[in-house]
Amino acid sequence: MNYDVVVVGAGIAGSILSKILAEGGFKVALLEKKKKSHIGYPWEITVEKRIFERICLKVPDIHQMPESPDFYRFYSHNRNDYLEMNAQDDSIYYFFHKKFNQRLLGMALKRGIDFYENSHVKELILKDNQVCGIRGEQKNLLLTRKFKLNGKIVVDATGSDQVLCKQTPDEFLMQINARKEDWVSAWQEVQLVASDKAKECEKELNILPGIAYVQVGKYHAFQVLFYRKNNTLNLVFSSTPGKHNPSARKQCMDFVHTYPFLVKRLYGGGRKFIIRRSLDTMAGNGFICLGDAAHQIVPTTGSGVASALYAADIAGRVIAGAINSDDFSIEKLWEYNYNYQTKRGAILASYDIIRLFMQGLTYQEIKSIFDSHFLKESNFITLYSANKIVYNIQQIFELLSTFISHMELIPIGVQIVQAIRDSQRILRLYQNYPRIYNKERFLAWQENVNNIFLRYYPDTSE
Ligand SMILES: Cc1cc2nc3c(=O)[nH]c(=O)nc-3n(C[C@H](O)[C@H](O)[C@H](O)COP(=O)(O)OP(=O)(O)OC[C@H]3O[C@@H](n4cnc5c(N)ncnc54)[C@H](O)[C@@H]3O)c2cc1C
């Protein structure tokens, strides 16, 4: 079978791109290894509101969304000593992942895509360094059928599996080897609180309904407790790999066993995934990757959905241009890299420095930073959690001046200032990402980026 575009993976990234391309009148095949009804995950997701306007996507019915918090409180060890952010200002929706994924898939199906469920894609087909299709196996009851599809462009949207990216030739320059520090284990679960134990829950956990408490730095990641007004407790646990870091799932199980007022697990789940900046290049001849497969994730929070929607919007336009001009070369598809990397990619890469820096701090160091109170709501939230970067030199001087009154924190203060400077450098480097494909210019850009990032990986620092 011949298609304009073959999209592999019907997660959020693959489904939205298929919908966009089908709306443009292209012939699209969407392949997914799972059965249709199993697509999507059992966890909740937070998604930036403004992304919907950008990609002209209707917001799901607000009454079908889980309750969102009024405030976030960030703390390190003491829930009474926090930095507070008004969650209503933060413009975030809470969705059920599976429902949202199924909705996007439904939209793509309505637009007339060919959908192949239970279809495990195994192999990228290349001819003269040009991707031209895929091979896989479809399972139906006891039968396994091998298949092959041709596409002018093939899209890898297989999530962290990166099934096709891993098979791209060296000439595509996709270095997909994430480091140990780039993996995180995350688990989200919603528990019912016994109806007569609401006050006990508040007292024992020292929390108030309507507020999401985010503990920063626990197991070099974070933990969230959000007691909803509907008497449920939303729990998020995460950890980076390390001898003394329990998996996110184990943390959740231990937590639930500790508090008898948590009487029923309503839903939840999790897994290990990569949380670093995007791949340096996400396109090749006849090939594009998208979503978690391209590491399009907010590195400080592990959120990947808004970036996948944003990138699909760009990819849709670039792919349409390529097909309409009958040019599927890397030169033509490079525009996808340029448009993503110079804007959202730049911001997320600069956050990645902050993520690596914070991950490298000991819990004690994070605790003393919070204890000293030199982080203010404005500078902490723009560095760690917001979706807008407002770094400026004045902010660095303000930070420096606060260290003077905390002599014991000067060494760590110097490191923070260095991390902010490096993060700004990365922002600028990405804003100057090569506009057109030129191998030498790209490799020079990549070397500059790597020189800064390597300082933040313990096994490579000098
Ligand atoms: C506990 C937890 C909480 C999270 N919370 C948030 C949040 O609050 N906000 C947020 O934005 N993000 C969150 N994320 C991350 C978010 O879930 C991902 O970024 C998002 O689902 C990525 O979508 P995707 O389409 O790129 O990949 P996926 O959703 O992983 O989709 C990939 C699809 O490809 C299919 N596939 C894989 N291999 C093959 C193959 N060989 N052949 C055919 N099909 C294949 C898979 O079955 C899957 O359906 C969270 C993650 C976890 C673990």
Ligand as a Chemical Component Dictionary entry (heavy atoms), coordinates in Angstrom:
data_LIG
# 
_chem_comp.id                   LIG 
_chem_comp.type                 NON-POLYMER 
_chem_comp.pdbx_formal_charge   0 
_chem_comp.three_letter_code    LIG 
# 
loop_
_chem_comp_atom.comp_id 
_chem_comp_atom.atom_id 
_chem_comp_atom.alt_atom_id 
_chem_comp_atom.type_symbol 
_chem_comp_atom.charge 
_chem_comp_atom.model_Cartn_x 
_chem_comp_atom.model_Cartn_y 
_chem_comp_atom.model_Cartn_z 
_chem_comp_atom.pdbx_ordinal 
LIG C1  C1  C 0 3.056 9.140  35.604 1  
LIG C2  C2  C 0 3.181 10.085 34.451 2  
LIG C3  C3  C 0 2.576 11.333 34.527 3  
LIG C4  C4  C 0 2.675 12.213 33.449 4  
LIG N1  N1  N 0 2.074 13.434 33.574 5  
LIG C5  C5  C 0 2.122 14.296 32.539 6  
LIG C6  C6  C 0 1.498 15.563 32.635 7  
LIG O1  O1  O 0 0.939 15.920 33.661 8  
LIG N2  N2  N 0 1.545 16.384 31.557 9  
LIG C7  C7  C 0 2.166 16.027 30.398 10 
LIG O2  O2  O 0 2.183 16.827 29.442 11 
LIG N3  N3  N 0 2.801 14.844 30.297 12 
LIG C8  C8  C 0 2.792 13.962 31.326 13 
LIG N4  N4  N 0 3.427 12.756 31.220 14 
LIG C9  C9  C 0 4.121 12.433 29.957 15 
LIG C10 C10 C 0 3.118 12.081 28.850 16 
LIG O3  O3  O 0 2.355 10.958 29.237 17 
LIG C11 C11 C 0 3.883 11.793 27.550 18 
LIG O4  O4  O 0 4.742 12.884 27.270 19 
LIG C12 C12 C 0 2.923 11.607 26.361 20 
LIG O5  O5  O 0 2.032 10.555 26.618 21 
LIG C13 C13 C 0 3.761 11.317 25.109 22 
LIG O6  O6  O 0 2.930 11.044 24.019 23 
LIG P1  P1  P 0 3.516 10.307 22.729 24 
LIG O7  O7  O 0 2.377 10.199 21.789 25 
LIG O8  O8  O 0 4.750 10.976 22.286 26 
LIG O9  O9  O 0 3.968 8.864  23.247 27 
LIG P2  P2  P 0 3.053 7.672  23.787 28 
LIG O10 O10 O 0 1.846 8.205  24.453 29 
LIG O11 O11 O 0 3.944 6.783  24.557 30 
LIG O12 O12 O 0 2.558 6.950  22.458 31 
LIG C14 C14 C 0 3.372 6.099  21.701 32 
LIG C15 C15 C 0 2.483 5.059  21.050 33 
LIG O13 O13 O 0 3.293 4.295  20.142 34 
LIG C16 C16 C 0 2.939 2.922  20.257 35 
LIG N5  N5  N 0 4.068 2.127  19.799 36 
LIG C17 C17 C 0 5.276 1.967  20.411 37 
LIG N6  N6  N 0 6.065 1.154  19.678 38 
LIG C18 C18 C 0 5.348 0.795  18.577 39 
LIG C19 C19 C 0 5.623 -0.023 17.442 40 
LIG N7  N7  N 0 6.796 -0.645 17.297 41 
LIG N8  N8  N 0 4.662 -0.187 16.501 42 
LIG C20 C20 C 0 3.454 0.445  16.623 43 
LIG N9  N9  N 0 3.142 1.237  17.688 44 
LIG C21 C21 C 0 4.077 1.420  18.649 45 
LIG C22 C22 C 0 2.637 2.768  21.751 46 
LIG O14 O14 O 0 1.849 1.621  21.990 47 
LIG C23 C23 C 0 1.915 4.075  22.052 48 
LIG O15 O15 O 0 0.509 3.967  21.870 49 
LIG C24 C24 C 0 3.392 11.851 32.281 50 
LIG C25 C25 C 0 4.019 10.602 32.209 51 
LIG C26 C26 C 0 3.916 9.727  33.295 52 
LIG C27 C27 C 0 4.610 8.401  33.214 53 
# 
loop_
_chem_comp_bond.comp_id 
_chem_comp_bond.atom_id_1 
_chem_comp_bond.atom_id_2 
_chem_comp_bond.value_order 
_chem_comp_bond.pdbx_ordinal 
LIG C1  C2  SING 1  
LIG C2  C3  SING 2  
LIG C2  C26 DOUB 3  
LIG C3  C4  DOUB 4  
LIG C4  N1  SING 5  
LIG C4  C24 SING 6  
LIG N1  C5  DOUB 7  
LIG C5  C6  SING 8  
LIG C5  C8  SING 9  
LIG C6  O1  DOUB 10 
LIG C6  N2  SING 11 
LIG N2  C7  SING 12 
LIG C7  O2  DOUB 13 
LIG C7  N3  SING 14 
LIG N3  C8  DOUB 15 
LIG C8  N4  SING 16 
LIG N4  C9  SING 17 
LIG N4  C24 SING 18 
LIG C9  C10 SING 19 
LIG C10 O3  SING 20 
LIG C10 C11 SING 21 
LIG C11 O4  SING 22 
LIG C11 C12 SING 23 
LIG C12 O5  SING 24 
LIG C12 C13 SING 25 
LIG C13 O6  SING 26 
LIG O6  P1  SING 27 
LIG P1  O7  DOUB 28 
LIG P1  O8  SING 29 
LIG P1  O9  SING 30 
LIG O9  P2  SING 31 
LIG P2  O10 DOUB 32 
LIG P2  O11 SING 33 
LIG P2  O12 SING 34 
LIG O12 C14 SING 35 
LIG C14 C15 SING 36 
LIG C15 O13 SING 37 
LIG C15 C23 SING 38 
LIG O13 C16 SING 39 
LIG C16 N5  SING 40 
LIG C16 C22 SING 41 
LIG N5  C17 SING 42 
LIG N5  C21 SING 43 
LIG C17 N6  DOUB 44 
LIG N6  C18 SING 45 
LIG C18 C19 SING 46 
LIG C18 C21 DOUB 47 
LIG C19 N7  SING 48 
LIG C19 N8  DOUB 49 
LIG N8  C20 SING 50 
LIG C20 N9  DOUB 51 
LIG N9  C21 SING 52 
LIG C22 O14 SING 53 
LIG C22 C23 SING 54 
LIG C23 O15 SING 55 
LIG C24 C25 DOUB 56 
LIG C25 C26 SING 57 
LIG C26 C27 SING 58 
# 
